[in-house]
Amino acid sequence: MTPRHSRPSGHAENDFTLVIHRAADEIGGNCIELSIADGARILLDAGRPLDASEDVQEGLVPKTLDVSRPVTGVLLSHSHQDHYGLLDELPPEWPVYCGRASEKLIRLTSGIFNKMPQQPFRNWESGKPFMLGPFTVTPFLTDHSAFDAYMLLIEVAGKRLLYSGDFRLHGRKPTLVRRLMDSLPESIDVLLMEGTNLGSNKPCSSEDDLEGRFCELFKATSARVFVAWSAQNVDRTITLYCACKSAGRTLVVDLYTAEVMEMLGDFGRLPRPGWPNLKVVITKSFARMYRKTGRGEFVDRMAQYGISADKLAETPSRWVVMTRSSLIRDFESKGVMPNQHDVWSWSMWHGYLSGENGKQVQAWFDQGQCPAIHIHTSGHASPDGLREFAAAINPRMLIPVHGVAWDEESKGFPAIRRLKDGEPATL
């Protein structure tokens, strides 16, 4: 890290330009360009808009982003599609930088859809600065619902910019964020910060709190508990696994979640296939998809940890079952149908229930008159957490991104400069 009281030098103070190509007034789809007068430029994230239809596979690159000129690097803060999902449309020669686990997650998800990124990937290490042309980049591991998420300190043209990416202060790793709040260099010129939860009442309790609530639910339920959550929300998988162990139940995950957890085993002590209280349900559709994409070996290897879906109809008090729309047909074919004795929980953002997959899951449980007890916490900082973080960084200027209520909720933040998508700002 640059010494706390020094400033980067070697460039004029006024030749640093920032353009938010997308995400100035929306949540997700981040695509932000930093450039200097000699033409050198980098991108911070290259995200697919959250409101883009699944049928739309091209034409999503913001019109203001010039793809005919080279970039020194595309820096991906984490492995959520609203931060990397434009890679398919970007030039294949543009180098991509991210954490090592993030690259693995991106390649895993892309492989399922046969859309492997063509760009060369290079990995960084948390806390270790590196040069991209005139830009000095220091990534810092942060707390987010995505595994291996980072904040980025960018130093160029005599300025310091901190890009928050997505973060929170109530996950399993809040000390990562609080350490940054205490140790970042003074004189941050620009804080480019997300504001997802401004203007909302999304739950922001801790994962430890969720673990206790799930454990109580598992003990109080006489039959199965079905839970819908994101396979890449590793914190939530850990929460559910720990609650299962405490309650004497077995967590049943699908092939994709099993692959995510096995792959990330090199990055920490995480529950994975082969651990007690964990089984992998091997359904016909998922197994077919894995073999079709050349990953049949994984299916065969998981058989030793596997469980057939029909077993979930037996000893119902034993199971906590991962649920997603793509599993329902195979569950039904094996006689697994929710009923009044079961309970289900949607452990994701409530807004996803209004999507096609969410509606299908909801209808399945409604059909079985299965009671719902939704237990979730946000992957993003609470409004109070956002204000606390901004006050600790104390930038000369805060530029909002990744939020829809910045204008209404600006009170309590440092000096804010609002930009529109595509509007260049010289800093």
N, C-alpha and C positions, 0 to 999 in steps of 0.2 A: 504494500500500500504506500502511496505517496506520503511523505512525512506530514504530520498533522498541521503544521503551520506553513508549509511551503505550497506553492502553486505551480502547476505545469507552465512551461515556457516554450518559446521557440516559434510562436505564431502570433499574429496580430490579434488584439482583443476583440475585433469586431467582425471576424470572418467565419463565424460558427452559425449555421442555419439549421433549424429544426422544422420538419413538416410532418404533421400527423395526417397520413393519407387516409386512415380510417381509425375510428374509435374515439374521436373527440367528443361525440355526443351519444355513444351507444356502448353497450356492454359486449365486449368480445370483438373479434375481427381485427385485433391490433396490427397495425402496419405503420411504422414510424421511421422516418429517414433523418439521419444526421449527416451534414456535409460541411466542408470548408471551401474557401474560395478557389483553391486549386483543383477542385472537382472530386477530391476523395470523398467517399461516402460509405456509410454502413446502414443496415436496416436493423431495427429493434423489433423482432417478431414479424411474422408473415401469416396472419391468422385468417381463417375462413369465418365469414360473418355467421353469427349464431342463427340468424333468421333465414339463411340460404336454404332453399329446398334441397332435399337429398338427391333429387333428380338433376340438379344443376351442378355440373362438373367443370365448367369453364366459364370464362368471362367475369370472374370475381375479383381480379386484380384491380385495385383502384385506378381510375383513369389518370390521376395525377402522378402515379409512379411510372417513371421512365425506365422501361425494361431494356431499352436499346443501349444504355450505358452500363459499364461495369460497376460492381460494388466490391468493396474490399472484404465484406463479410455480411452474412445474415445471422444475427445473434438471436437464438431462440431461448426465451426465458424458461419455458417448460413444455411438456409434451401434451398439452390440451390442443385440440384442433383449432380452437379460436385464436391460437397463437402460432401454429405452424401449418395449418391446412391449405395455405396457398402455394406450398413448395412445388406442387405439380405444374403450376402455371408460370413459375419463375425460370429464368435461364439455367440450364443444367451446369454451366460453368461457374455460377455464383457459389462460393464456398459457404458452408453452413457451420456455425459454431454453437455448441451446447454442451451440457453435462453428458458424461458417458452413459449413465442410466437413462437419461432422456433420449439419447440416440437409440438405445435398444428398444425403448417403448415405442418410439415413432416407427421404427422399422418393423416391429412386431405388428402394430395396428395396420400399417400400410400393406404388409404382406398378406393380411387377411383379405384385403380388397384388391390385391394384385396391382397396387399403385406405388411401388417402391420409389422413394425419392431418387432422382438422378444426380443430385449435387454431391460433391465430395464433403464428407463430414469431418470435423476436427473437434476434439474435446478439450475442455478447460478443467481447471481444478479450483475449488472454492478458495478464495483469499489470495490467489496467485495472479498478479497482473501479467498481461501479455500485450504485445503491440499488434495493431492492425493498421499498417501505414502510419498516419500521424495520430491515430487514436490509441490511447492507453485504456485497456479494458480490464476491470477487476470484477469477477463474478463472486457473489456471496450467496451461499446456500441459505434458503429461507423456509418459512413454514407456510405450506399451502396444501390443499387437498390433492394436488399433483405431486407425485414423488419426484425428487431431484429438481425442485424449482429454485430459481435464482433471482436476486436483485443484481443490477449491473451498474457499476460506477464507471462512467466514461469521462476521460480527461483529454481535452483537445483545445487548441487555440486559446490557451490561458484560462479555460473554463472547466468547471466540474459539474457534471450532470449525473444525478442518481435516478435510475429507472427502477421503480418498485416492482415491476411485473405484477403478478397476483400474489397476495400474501395474507396472513392472518396472525393473530396473537393468541389464539385459543386452541390451537391444534396440539399435536404431540411434541412439537419442537419449538415452542414459543421463545426459548432462550436464544435461538439463532437470531430472531428479530431484535430482541432486547439487547443482545450483544452489539448488533449493528448500531442501535440507537445510542449506545454509550461510546462506541469506538470509531465511528466514521470520521473522516477529516472535517475540520471546521471549514467554513466558507463554501458550502454547497451552493452553487449559483442557481441551479434548476433542479427541482424535484418533480419528476414526471411520474405522477402517482395515480393508481387505480382508485375508483370510488364506487365499486359495485353495489355495496350495501347502503349507500346514502339514500335516504328517502324510503327505506324499506324497514320492515320489522322481522326480517329473517332471523331464525334462532342462531345464537352465537355462543352456546354453552360449550364446555370443553369436551374432548373425546373421553376423558375420564368420567365425566358426568354421564355421557351416553353409554359407556360401558356398564355403569351401575344400573341405568334404566333398562338396558337390554337384559341384563342378568335377572332383574326382578321379573321382567316379562317372561323370560324363558322358564323361570321357576313357577310362575303363576299360571302358565298355560298347560292344559292337560294333553294337548295334541301337538301338531307341528306348528312351527313359526316360519313363515315365508318372508324373506327380506329382499327388497330390490335395492341394489346399490351399484355404483360404478366399480368395475374391476380394477381400474387404475387409481381409485381412491384407496391407497394402501393403508392409510390411517384407519379407515372404516373397516377394512378387512381385519386389521389387528384388533380393533375394538370388538368386533363380533366374535373373533376367535377367543379372545380372553374371556368374554362374557360366557361363551359356550363352555369353556373349561371350568369356570366358577360354578356354572349351573349343571354341570354333568351332561352336557349335550354334545352333539357332533355337528360341526359346520360342514355343509355340503356345497361345494363350488363347482362351476362349470369348467370346461377345458381351458377356455381363454383365461379365466382368473387363475387357474392352476399354473398356466404357462407364465403369466405375469409374475406370480410369487416365486416360482422356481428361478426365473431369469434374474430377479432382483436379489436372490439369495447371496450374491457376492457383495452386496452393498449394505448388509446389516443382518441382524438376527431376526428374520421375518418368518412367520408361519408359512409352510410350504408342503407340497405333497410328501407323505411319509411321516409327518408329525402326527402325534395322537390327537384325537378329537377333530380330525380333518379328513374328509373324503371328497373324491372327484366324481361327479355324476357324468357318465359317458353316454350321451344321447346320440341317436342315429344321425340327426341333422348336423350336429357339430362334428361328429366323427367323419362324416362324408365331406364336409367343408374342409377339414384339416387334411384329409387325404388328397382332395382335389388341388389344394395349394401346396402339395409336396411335403406335408408335415405329418405323414402317417406314422412315422417313427415315434413321435411324441404321444400319439394316441395309444400305440402299443405299449409304450413304457408306462403310461398312466394306469394301465389295466391293473397293475399290482396295488394301486391305491384307489381303484375305482369302485363304484357302486352303481348297479343298474337302477334306473328310475323306479322300477316296480318295487324295490325294497323300501322306497319312501312311503309306501302304503302300509308297511308293517311297522310295528313298535313306534307309533307316531310321536310319542313323547320324547323320542331320542333326537329328532332332527331339527336343525335350523337350515332352511333350504334357500339358496340363492334363486331368485326369480327374475326372469326377463322375458320379453315377448317372444323371443326366438326359441325359448325352451318349452313354451306352453303346449304346442302340438305334441311333442314327444312325451311330455308328462302325461297328457290325457291318454295317449295310446297305451300307456303303461298303468292306467287306472289311478293316476295321481290327480285328484280333483279336490280343491279346497272345500271345506265345509264349515258348519257353525262352531265346531270344536277347535278348529285351527284359528290362527291369528296371522295377519299380514301387516308388514310395515314398509312404507315407501321411504327409504333412507337416502333421498336425493332432494334437490331443489324441487319444491312443490310445483313450480311452473312447468316442469317436464311432464307432469301428469296430463297436461292438455295437448301434448303431442300425440302422434299416431300410436307410438309404442306404449306410451303411458296410458292412453285410453284403453288399449287392448288388455294391459295388465289389470287396470281397474275393473273392467267389465268381467274378467275371469273370476276375480274374487267376489264381485257383486253377485254374479250368477250362483255362486256357492254360498251366498249369505255369510261370508267370512268377515268377522269384525276386523276393523283397521285401527292400529295404534301406530301412528307415524312418529318415528324417532330420527332426528337429523340435526346436524349443525352445519352452518355455512363454511365453505372453503375460503371465504374472504373475510377480511377484517370488519368488525362492527363499526358503525359510525364513530363511536367513542374511541375505538382503537385506531381508526384512521387519523383522527385529530391528535391523539397522543403521539403517534408516529411522526406526523408532520411537525408537531411542536418540537420534538426531540431533534429532528434533522435541522429545523430552523433555516430553510433555504431562503435565498434572496427572492426567489420566485417559485411558485407552485403552478405547474401546468397540468390540468386534469385530463385524464383519459379513462376509458373503460367504466363509464358511469352515465346515468341519465338524470341525476338530480343535483348536479354540482351547483347550478345557479340558485336553487332553493335552499341548499344546505351549506353555503359557503362560510357561514359564521363559525368562528373558532379556528379557522385555518390561516396560515401565513398568506402574504399577498398573492392573489391568484391572477394569472393571466389566461384568459380563455381563448382558445384557438378554434377555428372551424376546420373540418376536414379539407386537406389540400392547401391550407393557408400557410405560406412560408413565414417563419419568424426568425429574424436575426437576433442572436443573443450575445 
